[in-house]
Amino acid sequence: MDLEPITLDDIECLAVGAWILGTGGGGSPYLGLLNMRRLYAEGHEVRLMSPFDLADDDRVAVVSNMGAPLVGQERLADSRNIARAVEIQEDYLGRKFRAVMSLEIGGGNGIQPLMAAAHLGLPVVDADTMGRAYPEAQMTSVAVGGLMPYPCALYDPRGIEAVVTKVPDWKWMERASRKICVEMGSIASTCKAPRTGAEVKAWAIHFTVSKAIRIGRRVREAQRRHADPIAAILDEAQGRQLFRGKVVDVARRTTEGFLRGRATIEGLDEDRGSRLEIAFQNEWVVAWKADGGDMAPIAMSPDLICVLDTVTGHAAGTETIRYGMRVTVVALPAPPVFLTPKGLDHVGPRAFGYDLDFKSVFEP
């Protein structure tokens, strides 16, 4: 079994790439990156393993922060919190984990498993269950696969520990765990339902950690060469540019453990005279464009809608986007599991309350 060391340079690249794959959500990776710099300075090292090196009966801890990204800016990340969530799950199960894996590769949640792994001495599986970031518990590949949604451990550093031991289905897990998260202040460290090695091999989105590292490395190389980082992202991730402009309005609110709202972008360069509006629920969900007339949808979940700083290529989160930013909006392809009829039931536009038939940016 090969366990590849994750270098600190890899983690710097991961922070950039995961923020792009976060589609506006998953929380900013910056605080997680600071945690990892400190842990590596103290002598810790994290190793990455292929999902196909897991034994079928291995147990894998699936971790993430849960809550509203805006709150995550106020309550600073501490690597011990996510490690404690894993320990709570181990105590409940009465069994140790073989490895740790991200629920979502997007944003700060792409770094959460590394923080847990550094404290617990476990490898990180090169996979996740979203291939991006989504806001709700049922919006995962393992939920599409009908795998067991419980138990779920939640931890708050004030000493609140909770385990949701049983629910009828994934939507009930979302409802129950979200209520606990709201009481914890709309942010909690969580260890989701454990997955077996066989389940990870069958249903996870594979090699997303290394994908995020590659995207981040391309952006950083473009910056060093004073080349176009947006072009580098589109080339590496096989994406498509949708719009370029200036942010002229942002309306957002934190409610029921989510950050919801809209951003409005006025076109520049080739898009001058047009307007783009993007609705979000933690993540960018649907984008509408107007060229002097009515607004028409041009991109929607599960395609990845990414809002990027036009100069640096760094992602703008739904909690960090602000008036005056010059941004380029791009779309990246969705993992195939979410393009199936059942996948669209979980993460298509109607799953977010929009009466739209999904049409991919990448359809002919």
Secondary structure, 3 states (H helix, E strand, C coil): CCEEEECHHHHHHHHHHHHHHCCCCCCCCHHHHHHHHHHHHCCCCEEEECHHHCCCCCEEEEEEEEECHHHHCCCCCCHHHHHHHHHHHHHHHCCCCCEEEECCCCHHHHCHHHHHHHHHCCCEECEECCCCCCCCCCCCHHHHCCCCCCCEEEEECCCEEEEECCCCCHHHHHHHHHHHHHHCCCEEEEECCCEEHHHHHHHCEECHHHHHHHHHHHHHHHHHHCCCHHHHHHHHHCCEEEEEEEEEEEEEEEECCEEEEEEEEEECHHHCCCEEEEEEECCEEEEEEECCCCCEEEEECCCEEEEEECCCCCECCCCCCCCCCEEEEEEECCCHHHHCHHHHHHHCHHHHCCCCCCCCCCCC
